[in-house]
Amino acid sequence: MSFGDLFWVFFIITALQPMLHQRFLDASRQRLIARIERQRNSRLILLVHRQETMSLLGFPFFRFINIDDSEEVIRAIHMTDPQPG
């Protein structure tokens, strides 16, 4: 394997790592939500305010709660069937 090949392998792994980490975090969060819903026999609607740094190709960017996020939560509350599925 040449240096160029190693560079591209490193670049691809570096580019995919944040996405894979986020998918793992989302899956863990979904399992926890489902467990809480089963325990309480009710729906769980939540707004996750992530304060951790997220990055794309090593460049950090952040996600903050804005008015649209809170309106989506209110909309979800109104549209959710009160009986758990």
PyMOL Python script that loads the backbone (N, CA, C, O; Angstrom):
from pymol import cmd

cmd.read_pdbstr("""\
ATOM      1  N   MET A   1       0.841  -1.169   0.000  1.00  0.00           N
ATOM      2  CA  MET A   1       0.000   0.000   0.000  1.00  0.00           C
ATOM      3  C   MET A   1       0.894   1.243   0.000  1.00  0.00           C
ATOM      4  O   MET A   1       1.823   1.351   0.800  1.00  0.00           O
ATOM      5  N   SER A   2       0.606   2.156  -0.887  1.00  0.00           N
ATOM      6  CA  SER A   2       1.412   3.368  -0.971  1.00  0.00           C
ATOM      7  C   SER A   2       0.922   4.422   0.015  1.00  0.00           C
ATOM      8  O   SER A   2      -0.130   4.276   0.638  1.00  0.00           O
ATOM      9  N   PHE A   3       1.703   5.475   0.140  1.00  0.00           N
ATOM     10  CA  PHE A   3       1.323   6.573   1.026  1.00  0.00           C
ATOM     11  C   PHE A   3       0.007   7.204   0.567  1.00  0.00           C
ATOM     12  O   PHE A   3      -0.830   7.574   1.389  1.00  0.00           O
ATOM     13  N   GLY A   4      -0.166   7.322  -0.729  1.00  0.00           N
ATOM     14  CA  GLY A   4      -1.413   7.892  -1.273  1.00  0.00           C
ATOM     15  C   GLY A   4      -2.616   7.045  -0.913  1.00  0.00           C
ATOM     16  O   GLY A   4      -3.669   7.584  -0.575  1.00  0.00           O
ATOM     17  N   ASP A   5      -2.482   5.724  -0.979  1.00  0.00           N
ATOM     18  CA  ASP A   5      -3.579   4.832  -0.601  1.00  0.00           C
ATOM     19  C   ASP A   5      -3.914   4.977   0.883  1.00  0.00           C
ATOM     20  O   ASP A   5      -5.083   5.027   1.267  1.00  0.00           O
ATOM     21  N   LEU A   6      -2.870   5.044   1.706  1.00  0.00           N
ATOM     22  CA  LEU A   6      -3.096   5.222   3.144  1.00  0.00           C
ATOM     23  C   LEU A   6      -3.784   6.551   3.435  1.00  0.00           C
ATOM     24  O   LEU A   6      -4.655   6.633   4.301  1.00  0.00           O
ATOM     25  N   PHE A   7      -3.387   7.584   2.706  1.00  0.00           N
ATOM     26  CA  PHE A   7      -4.019   8.890   2.891  1.00  0.00           C
ATOM     27  C   PHE A   7      -5.508   8.808   2.581  1.00  0.00           C
ATOM     28  O   PHE A   7      -6.322   9.328   3.345  1.00  0.00           O
ATOM     29  N   TRP A   8      -5.881   8.168   1.480  1.00  0.00           N
ATOM     30  CA  TRP A   8      -7.301   8.088   1.109  1.00  0.00           C
ATOM     31  C   TRP A   8      -8.099   7.222   2.078  1.00  0.00           C
ATOM     32  O   TRP A   8      -9.249   7.534   2.386  1.00  0.00           O
ATOM     33  N   VAL A   9      -7.503   6.151   2.554  1.00  0.00           N
ATOM     34  CA  VAL A   9      -8.179   5.318   3.558  1.00  0.00           C
ATOM     35  C   VAL A   9      -8.413   6.134   4.825  1.00  0.00           C
ATOM     36  O   VAL A   9      -9.507   6.106   5.390  1.00  0.00           O
ATOM     37  N   PHE A  10      -7.397   6.857   5.270  1.00  0.00           N
ATOM     38  CA  PHE A  10      -7.535   7.709   6.449  1.00  0.00           C
ATOM     39  C   PHE A  10      -8.593   8.779   6.216  1.00  0.00           C
ATOM     40  O   PHE A  10      -9.407   9.042   7.102  1.00  0.00           O
ATOM     41  N   PHE A  11      -8.596   9.397   5.046  1.00  0.00           N
ATOM     42  CA  PHE A  11      -9.573  10.434   4.714  1.00  0.00           C
ATOM     43  C   PHE A  11     -10.998   9.882   4.752  1.00  0.00           C
ATOM     44  O   PHE A  11     -11.890  10.524   5.306  1.00  0.00           O
ATOM     45  N   ILE A  12     -11.220   8.724   4.182  1.00  0.00           N
ATOM     46  CA  ILE A  12     -12.555   8.119   4.152  1.00  0.00           C
ATOM     47  C   ILE A  12     -13.013   7.762   5.564  1.00  0.00           C
ATOM     48  O   ILE A  12     -14.158   8.030   5.928  1.00  0.00           O
ATOM     49  N   ILE A  13     -12.138   7.165   6.354  1.00  0.00           N
ATOM     50  CA  ILE A  13     -12.493   6.813   7.731  1.00  0.00           C
ATOM     51  C   ILE A  13     -12.794   8.070   8.539  1.00  0.00           C
ATOM     52  O   ILE A  13     -13.753   8.097   9.310  1.00  0.00           O
ATOM     53  N   THR A  14     -11.990   9.100   8.371  1.00  0.00           N
ATOM     54  CA  THR A  14     -12.204  10.360   9.079  1.00  0.00           C
ATOM     55  C   THR A  14     -13.524  11.000   8.669  1.00  0.00           C
ATOM     56  O   THR A  14     -14.213  11.583   9.506  1.00  0.00           O
ATOM     57  N   ALA A  15     -13.881  10.902   7.412  1.00  0.00           N
ATOM     58  CA  ALA A  15     -15.129  11.493   6.931  1.00  0.00           C
ATOM     59  C   ALA A  15     -16.354  10.713   7.426  1.00  0.00           C
ATOM     60  O   ALA A  15     -17.391  11.314   7.707  1.00  0.00           O
ATOM     61  N   LEU A  16     -16.250   9.396   7.536  1.00  0.00           N
ATOM     62  CA  LEU A  16     -17.394   8.567   7.926  1.00  0.00           C
ATOM     63  C   LEU A  16     -17.577   8.462   9.436  1.00  0.00           C
ATOM     64  O   LEU A  16     -18.687   8.193   9.895  1.00  0.00           O
ATOM     65  N   GLN A  17     -16.533   8.664  10.210  1.00  0.00           N
ATOM     66  CA  GLN A  17     -16.601   8.466  11.651  1.00  0.00           C
ATOM     67  C   GLN A  17     -17.671   9.302  12.336  1.00  0.00           C
ATOM     68  O   GLN A  17     -18.412   8.747  13.148  1.00  0.00           O
ATOM     69  N   PRO A  18     -17.808  10.613  12.065  1.00  0.00           N
ATOM     70  CA  PRO A  18     -18.857  11.380  12.738  1.00  0.00           C
ATOM     71  C   PRO A  18     -20.261  10.883  12.408  1.00  0.00           C
ATOM     72  O   PRO A  18     -21.132  10.860  13.277  1.00  0.00           O
ATOM     73  N   MET A  19     -20.483  10.488  11.160  1.00  0.00           N
ATOM     74  CA  MET A  19     -21.795   9.986  10.756  1.00  0.00           C
ATOM     75  C   MET A  19     -22.106   8.667  11.465  1.00  0.00           C
ATOM     76  O   MET A  19     -23.222   8.475  11.948  1.00  0.00           O
ATOM     77  N   LEU A  20     -21.143   7.768  11.532  1.00  0.00           N
ATOM     78  CA  LEU A  20     -21.362   6.489  12.209  1.00  0.00           C
ATOM     79  C   LEU A  20     -21.585   6.688  13.700  1.00  0.00           C
ATOM     80  O   LEU A  20     -22.433   6.025  14.297  1.00  0.00           O
ATOM     81  N   HIS A  21     -20.829   7.596  14.302  1.00  0.00           N
ATOM     82  CA  HIS A  21     -21.010   7.893  15.717  1.00  0.00           C
ATOM     83  C   HIS A  21     -22.412   8.443  15.975  1.00  0.00           C
ATOM     84  O   HIS A  21     -23.062   8.049  16.944  1.00  0.00           O
ATOM     85  N   GLN A  22     -22.884   9.350  15.115  1.00  0.00           N
ATOM     86  CA  GLN A  22     -24.215   9.926  15.286  1.00  0.00           C
ATOM     87  C   GLN A  22     -25.302   8.861  15.122  1.00  0.00           C
ATOM     88  O   GLN A  22     -26.282   8.865  15.868  1.00  0.00           O
ATOM     89  N   ARG A  23     -25.146   7.963  14.173  1.00  0.00           N
ATOM     90  CA  ARG A  23     -26.125   6.882  13.998  1.00  0.00           C
ATOM     91  C   ARG A  23     -26.170   5.970  15.222  1.00  0.00           C
ATOM     92  O   ARG A  23     -27.247   5.545  15.641  1.00  0.00           O
ATOM     93  N   PHE A  24     -25.016   5.670  15.792  1.00  0.00           N
ATOM     94  CA  PHE A  24     -24.963   4.857  17.000  1.00  0.00           C
ATOM     95  C   PHE A  24     -25.660   5.572  18.150  1.00  0.00           C
ATOM     96  O   PHE A  24     -26.418   4.956  18.899  1.00  0.00           O
ATOM     97  N   LEU A  25     -25.406   6.867  18.292  1.00  0.00           N
ATOM     98  CA  LEU A  25     -26.040   7.659  19.339  1.00  0.00           C
ATOM     99  C   LEU A  25     -27.556   7.701  19.143  1.00  0.00           C
ATOM    100  O   LEU A  25     -28.306   7.556  20.108  1.00  0.00           O
ATOM    101  N   ASP A  26     -28.011   7.898  17.913  1.00  0.00           N
ATOM    102  CA  ASP A  26     -29.449   7.922  17.625  1.00  0.00           C
ATOM    103  C   ASP A  26     -30.107   6.578  17.932  1.00  0.00           C
ATOM    104  O   ASP A  26     -31.202   6.542  18.494  1.00  0.00           O
ATOM    105  N   ALA A  27     -29.455   5.479  17.573  1.00  0.00           N
ATOM    106  CA  ALA A  27     -30.003   4.151  17.840  1.00  0.00           C
ATOM    107  C   ALA A  27     -30.095   3.900  19.346  1.00  0.00           C
ATOM    108  O   ALA A  27     -31.082   3.344  19.828  1.00  0.00           O
ATOM    109  N   SER A  28     -29.065   4.312  20.083  1.00  0.00           N
ATOM    110  CA  SER A  28     -29.097   4.154  21.546  1.00  0.00           C
ATOM    111  C   SER A  28     -30.235   4.971  22.140  1.00  0.00           C
ATOM    112  O   SER A  28     -30.933   4.507  23.041  1.00  0.00           O
ATOM    113  N   ARG A  29     -30.421   6.187  21.637  1.00  0.00           N
ATOM    114  CA  ARG A  29     -31.484   7.058  22.125  1.00  0.00           C
ATOM    115  C   ARG A  29     -32.859   6.442  21.830  1.00  0.00           C
ATOM    116  O   ARG A  29     -33.751   6.494  22.677  1.00  0.00           O
ATOM    117  N   GLN A  30     -33.033   5.869  20.656  1.00  0.00           N
ATOM    118  CA  GLN A  30     -34.317   5.251  20.294  1.00  0.00           C
ATOM    119  C   GLN A  30     -34.630   4.052  21.182  1.00  0.00           C
ATOM    120  O   GLN A  30     -35.780   3.851  21.572  1.00  0.00           O
ATOM    121  N   ARG A  31     -33.615   3.257  21.501  1.00  0.00           N
ATOM    122  CA  ARG A  31     -33.840   2.111  22.394  1.00  0.00           C
ATOM    123  C   ARG A  31     -34.269   2.582  23.776  1.00  0.00           C
ATOM    124  O   ARG A  31     -35.170   2.001  24.382  1.00  0.00           O
ATOM    125  N   LEU A  32     -33.628   3.629  24.273  1.00  0.00           N
ATOM    126  CA  LEU A  32     -33.982   4.171  25.582  1.00  0.00           C
ATOM    127  C   LEU A  32     -35.396   4.750  25.573  1.00  0.00           C
ATOM    128  O   LEU A  32     -36.144   4.554  26.530  1.00  0.00           O
ATOM    129  N   ILE A  33     -35.770   5.453  24.517  1.00  0.00           N
ATOM    130  CA  ILE A  33     -37.127   6.005  24.402  1.00  0.00           C
ATOM    131  C   ILE A  33     -38.151   4.886  24.405  1.00  0.00           C
ATOM    132  O   ILE A  33     -39.159   4.971  25.107  1.00  0.00           O
ATOM    133  N   ALA A  34     -37.908   3.838  23.631  1.00  0.00           N
ATOM    134  CA  ALA A  34     -38.844   2.708  23.573  1.00  0.00           C
ATOM    135  C   ALA A  34     -38.980   2.040  24.937  1.00  0.00           C
ATOM    136  O   ALA A  34     -40.079   1.652  25.334  1.00  0.00           O
ATOM    137  N   ARG A  35     -37.874   1.908  25.649  1.00  0.00           N
ATOM    138  CA  ARG A  35     -37.924   1.293  26.984  1.00  0.00           C
ATOM    139  C   ARG A  35     -38.741   2.149  27.956  1.00  0.00           C
ATOM    140  O   ARG A  35     -39.539   1.615  28.726  1.00  0.00           O
ATOM    141  N   ILE A  36     -38.552   3.453  27.925  1.00  0.00           N
ATOM    142  CA  ILE A  36     -39.321   4.341  28.807  1.00  0.00           C
ATOM    143  C   ILE A  36     -40.800   4.290  28.451  1.00  0.00           C
ATOM    144  O   ILE A  36     -41.648   4.274  29.344  1.00  0.00           O
ATOM    145  N   GLU A  37     -41.124   4.264  27.154  1.00  0.00           N
ATOM    146  CA  GLU A  37     -42.529   4.172  26.739  1.00  0.00           C
ATOM    147  C   GLU A  37     -43.166   2.886  27.236  1.00  0.00           C
ATOM    148  O   GLU A  37     -44.312   2.894  27.686  1.00  0.00           O
ATOM    149  N   ARG A  38     -42.428   1.771  27.159  1.00  0.00           N
ATOM    150  CA  ARG A  38     -42.976   0.498  27.651  1.00  0.00           C
ATOM    151  C   ARG A  38     -43.183   0.533  29.162  1.00  0.00           C
ATOM    152  O   ARG A  38     -44.205   0.061  29.658  1.00  0.00           O
ATOM    153  N   GLN A  39     -42.229   1.084  29.887  1.00  0.00           N
ATOM    154  CA  GLN A  39     -42.340   1.143  31.344  1.00  0.00           C
ATOM    155  C   GLN A  39     -43.502   2.017  31.796  1.00  0.00           C
ATOM    156  O   GLN A  39     -44.202   1.674  32.749  1.00  0.00           O
ATOM    157  N   ARG A  40     -43.708   3.119  31.134  1.00  0.00           N
ATOM    158  CA  ARG A  40     -44.746   4.071  31.539  1.00  0.00           C
ATOM    159  C   ARG A  40     -46.074   3.842  30.831  1.00  0.00           C
ATOM    160  O   ARG A  40     -47.097   4.414  31.210  1.00  0.00           O
ATOM    161  N   ASN A  41     -46.050   2.998  29.797  1.00  0.00           N
ATOM    162  CA  ASN A  41     -47.234   2.744  28.983  1.00  0.00           C
ATOM    163  C   ASN A  41     -47.820   4.063  28.459  1.00  0.00           C
ATOM    164  O   ASN A  41     -49.025   4.300  28.540  1.00  0.00           O
ATOM    165  N   SER A  42     -46.947   4.900  27.928  1.00  0.00           N
ATOM    166  CA  SER A  42     -47.354   6.194  27.377  1.00  0.00           C
ATOM    167  C   SER A  42     -46.352   6.614  26.305  1.00  0.00           C
ATOM    168  O   SER A  42     -45.301   5.997  26.131  1.00  0.00           O
ATOM    169  N   ARG A  43     -46.700   7.658  25.608  1.00  0.00           N
ATOM    170  CA  ARG A  43     -45.808   8.205  24.590  1.00  0.00           C
ATOM    171  C   ARG A  43     -44.764   9.097  25.242  1.00  0.00           C
ATOM    172  O   ARG A  43     -45.024   9.743  26.257  1.00  0.00           O
ATOM    173  N   LEU A  44     -43.597   9.122  24.652  1.00  0.00           N
ATOM    174  CA  LEU A  44     -42.531  10.004  25.108  1.00  0.00           C
ATOM    175  C   LEU A  44     -42.156  10.898  23.935  1.00  0.00           C
ATOM    176  O   LEU A  44     -41.715  10.419  22.891  1.00  0.00           O
ATOM    177  N   ILE A  45     -42.333  12.182  24.116  1.00  0.00           N
ATOM    178  CA  ILE A  45     -41.940  13.170  23.112  1.00  0.00           C
ATOM    179  C   ILE A  45     -40.858  14.017  23.753  1.00  0.00           C
ATOM    180  O   ILE A  45     -41.036  14.542  24.852  1.00  0.00           O
ATOM    181  N   LEU A  46     -39.744  14.144  23.069  1.00  0.00           N
ATOM    182  CA  LEU A  46     -38.658  14.905  23.660  1.00  0.00           C
ATOM    183  C   LEU A  46     -37.949  15.732  22.618  1.00  0.00           C
ATOM    184  O   LEU A  46     -37.987  15.437  21.424  1.00  0.00           O
ATOM    185  N   LEU A  47     -37.312  16.758  23.088  1.00  0.00           N
ATOM    186  CA  LEU A  47     -36.479  17.606  22.259  1.00  0.00           C
ATOM    187  C   LEU A  47     -35.067  17.482  22.804  1.00  0.00           C
ATOM    188  O   LEU A  47     -34.801  17.861  23.945  1.00  0.00           O
ATOM    189  N   VAL A  48     -34.175  16.960  22.002  1.00  0.00           N
ATOM    190  CA  VAL A  48     -32.806  16.739  22.444  1.00  0.00           C
ATOM    191  C   VAL A  48     -31.980  17.953  22.040  1.00  0.00           C
ATOM    192  O   VAL A  48     -31.853  18.276  20.859  1.00  0.00           O
ATOM    193  N   HIS A  49     -31.430  18.607  23.034  1.00  0.00           N
ATOM    194  CA  HIS A  49     -30.547  19.745  22.786  1.00  0.00           C
ATOM    195  C   HIS A  49     -29.131  19.242  22.927  1.00  0.00           C
ATOM    196  O   HIS A  49     -28.612  19.097  24.033  1.00  0.00           O
ATOM    197  N   ARG A  50     -28.516  18.979  21.794  1.00  0.00           N
ATOM    198  CA  ARG A  50     -27.166  18.443  21.810  1.00  0.00           C
ATOM    199  C   ARG A  50     -26.177  19.587  21.999  1.00  0.00           C
ATOM    200  O   ARG A  50     -26.134  20.528  21.208  1.00  0.00           O
ATOM    201  N   GLN A  51     -25.399  19.489  23.042  1.00  0.00           N
ATOM    202  CA  GLN A  51     -24.376  20.492  23.256  1.00  0.00           C
ATOM    203  C   GLN A  51     -23.002  19.961  22.878  1.00  0.00           C
ATOM    204  O   GLN A  51     -22.011  20.689  22.933  1.00  0.00           O
ATOM    205  N   GLU A  52     -22.947  18.700  22.498  1.00  0.00           N
ATOM    206  CA  GLU A  52     -21.657  18.172  22.094  1.00  0.00           C
ATOM    207  C   GLU A  52     -21.281  18.743  20.728  1.00  0.00           C
ATOM    208  O   GLU A  52     -22.144  19.101  19.927  1.00  0.00           O
ATOM    209  N   THR A  53     -20.006  18.816  20.489  1.00  0.00           N
ATOM    210  CA  THR A  53     -19.522  19.323  19.212  1.00  0.00           C
ATOM    211  C   THR A  53     -19.708  18.249  18.160  1.00  0.00           C
ATOM    212  O   THR A  53     -19.368  17.085  18.374  1.00  0.00           O
ATOM    213  N   MET A  54     -20.242  18.645  17.038  1.00  0.00           N
ATOM    214  CA  MET A  54     -20.326  17.739  15.903  1.00  0.00           C
ATOM    215  C   MET A  54     -19.385  18.308  14.847  1.00  0.00           C
ATOM    216  O   MET A  54     -19.209  19.523  14.758  1.00  0.00           O
ATOM    217  N   SER A  55     -18.790  17.444  14.059  1.00  0.00           N
ATOM    218  CA  SER A  55     -17.863  17.948  13.057  1.00  0.00           C
ATOM    219  C   SER A  55     -18.048  17.214  11.745  1.00  0.00           C
ATOM    220  O   SER A  55     -18.523  16.079  11.702  1.00  0.00           O
ATOM    221  N   LEU A  56     -17.666  17.883  10.691  1.00  0.00           N
ATOM    222  CA  LEU A  56     -17.687  17.314   9.353  1.00  0.00           C
ATOM    223  C   LEU A  56     -16.291  17.515   8.785  1.00  0.00           C
ATOM    224  O   LEU A  56     -15.846  18.648   8.600  1.00  0.00           O
ATOM    225  N   LEU A  57     -15.612  16.432   8.513  1.00  0.00           N
ATOM    226  CA  LEU A  57     -14.244  16.465   8.008  1.00  0.00           C
ATOM    227  C   LEU A  57     -13.322  17.269   8.918  1.00  0.00           C
ATOM    228  O   LEU A  57     -12.404  17.945   8.453  1.00  0.00           O
ATOM    229  N   GLY A  58     -13.582  17.185  10.230  1.00  0.00           N
ATOM    230  CA  GLY A  58     -12.722  17.855  11.185  1.00  0.00           C
ATOM    231  C   GLY A  58     -13.100  19.294  11.486  1.00  0.00           C
ATOM    232  O   GLY A  58     -12.508  19.911  12.372  1.00  0.00           O
ATOM    233  N   PHE A  59     -14.084  19.849  10.763  1.00  0.00           N
ATOM    234  CA  PHE A  59     -14.509  21.214  11.010  1.00  0.00           C
ATOM    235  C   PHE A  59     -15.730  21.184  11.915  1.00  0.00           C
ATOM    236  O   PHE A  59     -16.773  20.663  11.520  1.00  0.00           O
ATOM    237  N   PRO A  60     -15.622  21.735  13.130  1.00  0.00           N
ATOM    238  CA  PRO A  60     -16.745  21.662  14.076  1.00  0.00           C
ATOM    239  C   PRO A  60     -17.887  22.598  13.693  1.00  0.00           C
ATOM    240  O   PRO A  60     -17.672  23.697  13.181  1.00  0.00           O
ATOM    241  N   PHE A  61     -19.098  22.137  13.953  1.00  0.00           N
ATOM    242  CA  PHE A  61     -20.269  22.987  13.859  1.00  0.00           C
ATOM    243  C   PHE A  61     -21.207  22.559  14.970  1.00  0.00           C
ATOM    244  O   PHE A  61     -21.093  21.444  15.480  1.00  0.00           O
ATOM    245  N   PHE A  62     -22.121  23.416  15.347  1.00  0.00           N
ATOM    246  CA  PHE A  62     -22.988  23.169  16.481  1.00  0.00           C
ATOM    247  C   PHE A  62     -24.436  23.198  16.047  1.00  0.00           C
ATOM    248  O   PHE A  62     -24.767  23.739  14.992  1.00  0.00           O
ATOM    249  N   ARG A  63     -25.293  22.618  16.859  1.00  0.00           N
ATOM    250  CA  ARG A  63     -26.733  22.606  16.603  1.00  0.00           C
ATOM    251  C   ARG A  63     -27.398  23.199  17.826  1.00  0.00           C
ATOM    252  O   ARG A  63     -27.191  22.725  18.943  1.00  0.00           O
ATOM    253  N   PHE A  64     -28.182  24.214  17.625  1.00  0.00           N
ATOM    254  CA  PHE A  64     -28.863  24.870  18.723  1.00  0.00           C
ATOM    255  C   PHE A  64     -30.368  24.743  18.542  1.00  0.00           C
ATOM    256  O   PHE A  64     -30.850  24.542  17.427  1.00  0.00           O
ATOM    257  N   ILE A  65     -31.100  24.857  19.625  1.00  0.00           N
ATOM    258  CA  ILE A  65     -32.560  24.851  19.567  1.00  0.00           C
ATOM    259  C   ILE A  65     -33.015  26.210  19.058  1.00  0.00           C
ATOM    260  O   ILE A  65     -32.538  27.246  19.519  1.00  0.00           O
ATOM    261  N   ASN A  66     -33.933  26.199  18.113  1.00  0.00           N
ATOM    262  CA  ASN A  66     -34.518  27.454  17.660  1.00  0.00           C
ATOM    263  C   ASN A  66     -36.045  27.344  17.744  1.00  0.00           C
ATOM    264  O   ASN A  66     -36.560  26.310  18.167  1.00  0.00           O
ATOM    265  N   ILE A  67     -36.749  28.355  17.362  1.00  0.00           N
ATOM    266  CA  ILE A  67     -38.206  28.389  17.487  1.00  0.00           C
ATOM    267  C   ILE A  67     -38.862  27.274  16.661  1.00  0.00           C
ATOM    268  O   ILE A  67     -39.891  26.736  17.068  1.00  0.00           O
ATOM    269  N   ASP A  68     -38.287  26.926  15.523  1.00  0.00           N
ATOM    270  CA  ASP A  68     -38.852  25.849  14.696  1.00  0.00           C
ATOM    271  C   ASP A  68     -38.807  24.516  15.426  1.00  0.00           C
ATOM    272  O   ASP A  68     -39.733  23.714  15.308  1.00  0.00           O
ATOM    273  N   ASP A  69     -37.737  24.270  16.182  1.00  0.00           N
ATOM    274  CA  ASP A  69     -37.623  23.023  16.940  1.00  0.00           C
ATOM    275  C   ASP A  69     -38.727  22.921  17.980  1.00  0.00           C
ATOM    276  O   ASP A  69     -39.363  21.875  18.116  1.00  0.00           O
ATOM    277  N   SER A  70     -38.955  24.006  18.715  1.00  0.00           N
ATOM    278  CA  SER A  70     -39.989  23.968  19.748  1.00  0.00           C
ATOM    279  C   SER A  70     -41.381  23.846  19.130  1.00  0.00           C
ATOM    280  O   SER A  70     -42.254  23.193  19.703  1.00  0.00           O
ATOM    281  N   GLU A  71     -41.596  24.461  17.979  1.00  0.00           N
ATOM    282  CA  GLU A  71     -42.888  24.319  17.302  1.00  0.00           C
ATOM    283  C   GLU A  71     -43.112  22.885  16.828  1.00  0.00           C
ATOM    284  O   GLU A  71     -44.245  22.402  16.831  1.00  0.00           O
ATOM    285  N   GLU A  72     -42.040  22.201  16.421  1.00  0.00           N
ATOM    286  CA  GLU A  72     -42.167  20.794  16.026  1.00  0.00           C
ATOM    287  C   GLU A  72     -42.583  19.927  17.204  1.00  0.00           C
ATOM    288  O   GLU A  72     -43.359  18.988  17.032  1.00  0.00           O
ATOM    289  N   VAL A  73     -42.081  20.224  18.396  1.00  0.00           N
ATOM    290  CA  VAL A  73     -42.468  19.471  19.587  1.00  0.00           C
ATOM    291  C   VAL A  73     -43.946  19.685  19.877  1.00  0.00           C
ATOM    292  O   VAL A  73     -44.664  18.726  20.156  1.00  0.00           O
ATOM    293  N   ILE A  74     -44.404  20.912  19.816  1.00  0.00           N
ATOM    294  CA  ILE A  74     -45.828  21.202  20.058  1.00  0.00           C
ATOM    295  C   ILE A  74     -46.693  20.500  19.015  1.00  0.00           C
ATOM    296  O   ILE A  74     -47.736  19.940  19.351  1.00  0.00           O
ATOM    297  N   ARG A  75     -46.267  20.525  17.758  1.00  0.00           N
ATOM    298  CA  ARG A  75     -46.999  19.841  16.685  1.00  0.00           C
ATOM    299  C   ARG A  75     -47.042  18.335  16.946  1.00  0.00           C
ATOM    300  O   ARG A  75     -48.080  17.707  16.738  1.00  0.00           O
ATOM    301  N   ALA A  76     -45.940  17.751  17.395  1.00  0.00           N
ATOM    302  CA  ALA A  76     -45.885  16.326  17.685  1.00  0.00           C
ATOM    303  C   ALA A  76     -46.832  15.966  18.819  1.00  0.00           C
ATOM    304  O   ALA A  76     -47.478  14.918  18.782  1.00  0.00           O
ATOM    305  N   ILE A  77     -46.917  16.827  19.826  1.00  0.00           N
ATOM    306  CA  ILE A  77     -47.829  16.579  20.947  1.00  0.00           C
ATOM    307  C   ILE A  77     -49.267  16.549  20.460  1.00  0.00           C
ATOM    308  O   ILE A  77     -50.040  15.676  20.853  1.00  0.00           O
ATOM    309  N   HIS A  78     -49.628  17.495  19.610  1.00  0.00           N
ATOM    310  CA  HIS A  78     -51.007  17.562  19.123  1.00  0.00           C
ATOM    311  C   HIS A  78     -51.342  16.411  18.169  1.00  0.00           C
ATOM    312  O   HIS A  78     -52.492  15.975  18.116  1.00  0.00           O
ATOM    313  N   MET A  79     -50.368  15.919  17.427  1.00  0.00           N
ATOM    314  CA  MET A  79     -50.631  14.885  16.425  1.00  0.00           C
ATOM    315  C   MET A  79     -50.478  13.460  16.956  1.00  0.00           C
ATOM    316  O   MET A  79     -50.852  12.507  16.273  1.00  0.00           O
ATOM    317  N   THR A  80     -49.946  13.305  18.141  1.00  0.00           N
ATOM    318  CA  THR A  80     -49.665  11.974  18.679  1.00  0.00           C
ATOM    319  C   THR A  80     -50.915  11.345  19.260  1.00  0.00           C
ATOM    320  O   THR A  80     -51.656  11.975  20.014  1.00  0.00           O
ATOM    321  N   ASP A  81     -51.138  10.086  18.894  1.00  0.00           N
ATOM    322  CA  ASP A  81     -52.245   9.306  19.456  1.00  0.00           C
ATOM    323  C   ASP A  81     -51.987   9.133  20.942  1.00  0.00           C
ATOM    324  O   ASP A  81     -50.893   8.719  21.325  1.00  0.00           O
ATOM    325  N   PRO A  82     -52.957   9.436  21.785  1.00  0.00           N
ATOM    326  CA  PRO A  82     -52.718   9.321  23.234  1.00  0.00           C
ATOM    327  C   PRO A  82     -52.477   7.884  23.702  1.00  0.00           C
ATOM    328  O   PRO A  82     -51.869   7.669  24.751  1.00  0.00           O
ATOM    329  N   GLN A  83     -52.940   6.919  22.945  1.00  0.00           N
ATOM    330  CA  GLN A  83     -52.733   5.516  23.317  1.00  0.00           C
ATOM    331  C   GLN A  83     -51.443   5.005  22.704  1.00  0.00           C
ATOM    332  O   GLN A  83     -51.224   5.167  21.504  1.00  0.00           O
ATOM    333  N   PRO A  84     -50.589   4.394  23.505  1.00  0.00           N
ATOM    334  CA  PRO A  84     -49.351   3.841  22.950  1.00  0.00           C
ATOM    335  C   PRO A  84     -49.653   2.732  21.949  1.00  0.00           C
ATOM    336  O   PRO A  84     -50.617   1.979  22.089  1.00  0.00           O
ATOM    337  N   GLY A  85     -48.791   2.660  20.933  1.00  0.00           N
ATOM    338  CA  GLY A  85     -48.969   1.693  19.858  1.00  0.00           C
ATOM    339  C   GLY A  85     -48.489   0.380  20.244  1.00  0.00           C
ATOM    340  O   GLY A  85     -48.561  -0.561  19.454  1.00  0.00           O
TER     341      GLY A  85
END
""", "prot")
cmd.dss("prot")
cmd.show_as("cartoon", "prot")
cmd.util.cbc("prot")
cmd.orient("prot")
